[in-house]
Amino acid sequence: MITLIEGARNTGKTFLVDKLESASRYKFPFPYWFNKLNLKNNSKECHNFGLSKEIIFHELNRDGHLNHVLLDRGIFTVLVWGVMEKRISLEEALKQLRYFIEEGLFRNVKVMYVTGTNPNKRNMKDFWNDDNSAEEARLYEIFFTALLQDTIGKDLKVYRVHNNFNPESIERFKQTYYNKCAE
């Protein structure tokens, strides 16, 4: 099973994931490989690189080769950033989401969607900024709506957790993960 942690930049996804005591987690080092492979930000090549990683994870999961793993960012991030960075059009991203649905790649997948705004301005972790978090959040909603409107997509659970960067938010995130996503 895969649990995807999704949400706009600077909502505290990694902050919350780091609070989980017993979760097998993975965060793909996209900025490292982006630089290492000399990918161009607004290229379809860059998008297909991220998409390929997602297809592999989801096929392994669908076919029963993975135990439970928590992914800090996943297919929804690839689609959202693909559109935001003009690597692909919204129409193409929705078509790729449809392919995921048709191929059964959301089987045994749960999503935790984190919202919130970090009260402490963080330093840039890479050269992508978080100045357009409203647009990023809008695109996530488009993809979740498209997915959940599909009959096959109705099996996918999307759990929403708002992060206020306080102990209550941490506890709410942990309870949602342990009670709904790690079962």
N, C-alpha and C positions, 0 to 999 in steps of 0.2 A: 504494500500500500504506500502511496505517496501522499504527504500533506504538503501543499504549497503555501508558503507565506508570501502574500502579495500585497501591494499597496504602493502609493506614490512615494517618491524619495522624501526622506527626512520625516517619515511618520514613526520611526522607531522600530521597524521590523527586526533588525539585527539586535537591537537593544533588548527587545522582548524575548527573542529566540535564545539569547545568551542567558536568560534567567531560567530556562528549562534544565532541570537536573539530569533527566534520563531520556534524552532524545538523540537518536542517531540523525545527525544533521549534516547538510552539505550546502556550501555556497560556492558555486562555480566562479572561479577568478576571471570573470569576463574582461575587466580592464587589463589584466596581465596579458591574456592571450590576444586581445585586441591590439595591443602595442607590439607584442612579440611577432604576430603575423602581419603587422603593418596594414591592418584593415582600414578602410576609409569609412568615416562615420556615416555618411549619407548613401552608402552603397548597398545594393541588394546582396552583394557578397557578404557583407557584415551581418545583415539580417539572416541570411541562410545559414551562416555559421552558428548563430544562436538558436535558430530553429532546429538545426540538425541535432544539437545537444538535447533539446527537449524531446524530439522524436525518439531518440535512443532511450532516454530515461523512461518514457511512457510506454514504449514497446516492451522493454524489459519488465516493467511493472504489469502491464496487461497480460503478458505471457507467463507470469508467476515466477520470475527470476529474481525479484527483489523482496527483501523483508521490508518492514516499515522504514521509510526514510523521510525526513523533513527537508524540503528544499527551500532555502532562503532565496526567493524569487524563482519564477518558472515561466511557463508558456505565456501567461497573460502579460508578464513584463516584456517578453520578446515581442509580442504583438503590439503592445502599447508603445514601446520605444521605437519599433519599426515605423509606426505611423508618425510619432512625434518627430523623429529624426529624418523623416521623408525618405526612408529606405524602401517603403512600400506604401501603397494607398490604403485607405480604410477599407475599401471594397476587397482588395486582395487579402488583407488581414482577416476579414470576416470569412472569406473563402477558405483560408487556412484553418480557421477555427472550425469550420464545417468539416474539413478533412479529419481533424482530430476526433470530432464527434463520430463521423462515419466509420472510422477505423477502430472505434472502441477504445481510444487512448485515454478516456477519462474514467475507465473502469477502475474501481478501487482507488479513487483520488478524492481528496477533500481539500478545500481551500479555506485558509484563514486570511481574510482581507482586513488589513490594518489601516485605520484612518487616524488622523491627529496631526498636530504640528509641534515639532520640537521647540520648546521655549528657549533653548540655548542654540544660538546659531552655530552650526558646526563648520569646521573647515571642509573645503572641498576634498572628497576622497579620490576623485578622478576628474577628468575634464568635463564631465557632464554636470550641469548644475541643476538645482531644484527650484529655479525661479518660476516654473510653469506648473506647479503642483495641481492647480485647479484643472488645467487641461488634461493632465495625466489622470487625475481622478475621474474626469468625465469619460475618458476613453475606457478606463476599467469598467465603468458602469455600462457602456455600450456593449462590451464583450460579455459581461455577466448577463445582461438582459438577453442578448442573442442566444447565449448558451442555454439559459433557463427556459426560454420560449420553445426550445427544441424538445421533442418528446424524449429523445435519448439523453439529452442533457439534464433532464429532470432528476436523474439519479445522482448527479453531482451535488454535493453539499457545499454551500458557501457560507461560512460563519464570519460574521462581522464583529470586529473588536475595535473599540475606540481607545486610543492611547493618550492619556493625559500626562504620561511620564511621571506617575506617582505609584506608590505601593498598591493602591486599589486596582490600577490598570494592569500592573504586573500580575496580580492575583487573578483577575478576570481572564487574562490571556492564558495563564497556566491552567486554570480550571477548564476553559474551553478546549484547550489542547488535550489535556489528560482525559477529560470526560467525553469528548466528542470526536477527536481526531486520532488519538492513539489507541483506540479500542480495536 
